[in-house]
Amino acid sequence: MGQVLHGCARTTEAVRRAIQHSQESLRVLARRHEVNPKTIAKWRKRTTVTDLPTGPRKPHSSTLSVEDEAIIVAFRRHTLLPLDDCLYALQPSIPHLTRSSLHRCLQSHGISRLPEVEGTKKPKAKYKTYPVGFFHIVYRRGWS
């Protein structure tokens, strides 16, 4: 499996490792790898060759407060209702709650999918077995 680079990344891990171990000047390395000298300086300062994580350090909802999220999570864990039923039951107490914000909240807490109940799902059927040499020919109109 190949490495996944940041969308604007101009260097790979091998190039970054070469930059970190090289004794040449910033300008020479920048010309060789066709990047900005600031990029060379940045990778020399770092101890690893992987990109730093992007995005917020601690994700939070922009529409729901911490108390709203706690209400939603407790309600879902207690009732185990489907998404739409949760939405209709919680909207009187949280009027600004939308279906998408409810779904995002449940996803972030890892409870967006209801647990599987024994016996509700049909077991996967295997393919029908045919004798050796049997050909199954399907005729459909319009085929020539």
Secondary structure, 3 states (H helix, E strand, C coil): CCCCCCCCCCCCHHHHHHHHHCCCCHHHHHHHHCCCHHHHHHHHHCCCCCCCCCCCCCCCCCCCCHHHHHHHHHHHHHHCCCHHHHHHHHCCCCCCCCHHHHHHHHHHCCCCCCCCCCCCCCCCCCCCCCCCCCCCCCCCCCCC
